[in-house]
Amino acid sequence: MTNYVLVAGTWLGSWAWEEVAERLRAAGHGVHPLTLSGLAERQGEPAGQQTHVRDIVSEVERLDLREVVLVGHSYSGIPVGQAAERMGDRLARVVFVDANVPVDGKSFSDAWPVQAEIDAHGGSWPPLTADDYAGQGLDAEQIDRIVSGSTPHPGATLTEPAELTGALPELPALYVKCLLDGEDPGPVVTGLLEGERWSLVRMETGHWPMFSAPAELARILSDAARASNA
């Protein structure tokens, strides 16, 4: 049985995966959405970049999961990529959903200059407003759900650097590009896709497909598991 560990991006918790998780469970998979330290129901817990990496690895080990498809959305691709390197033979595949991919010694804030905003909000990155979700394939109800459920994101997780072993290019990986958020996955992902172990799937939706296209995303994740077992 495939075990999915689902990690959402900034401001979100495990709740963001409800519709995707329901479909994967209906298909017979084990599904384990994870809230990272300092977010959602874990607000107030101190968190840095390596805290989030440990959150993921510890959950996989605590549940003694095997045949893991590890899924990271947006920001969480950074800790997910690092965790994937540390999971050994527990990992079947890592999936990056319109996600940042870690670069050794670099942080999220190297690509997205958020430090000033974090400093202005007491060490956290404040959630987006409803207007910021325009053009991403979301209806008003979906936007309201995201906005009402979002919590400030712990700033240190965005500014501390990733620590990679160098194994990431050799891991079995799928990158899901959401086209309403731009067609170019960026130079880091483009370089990784040139290797034999990485592949690309495109979705005609926006940056939050777990809300805008949960059925299609669940299908893509199921296909990723089948590819890992082929």
Sequence and secondary structure as in RCSB ss.txt:
>XXXX:A:sequence
MTNYVLVAGTWLGSWAWEEVAERLRAAGHGVHPLTLSGLAERQGEPAGQQTHVRDIVSEVERLDLREVVLVGHSY
SGIPVGQAAERMGDRLARVVFVDANVPVDGKSFSDAWPVQAEIDAHGGSWPPLTADDYAGQGLDAEQIDRIVSGS
TPHPGATLTEPAELTGALPELPALYVKCLLDGEDPGPVVTGLLEGERWSLVRMETGHWPMFSAPAELARILSDAA
RASNA
>XXXX:A:secstr
  EEEEE  TT  GGGGHHHHHHHHHTT EEEEE  TTSGGGTT    HHHHHHHHHHHHHHTT  SEEEEEEGG
GHHHHHHHHHT GGGEEEEEEES     BT  HHHHS  HHHHHHTTTEE    GGGGTTSS  HHHHHHHHHH 
  EETHHHHS B   S GGGS EEEEEEGGG S   HHHHHHHTSSSEEEEEESS S HHHH HHHHHHHHHHHH
HHHH 
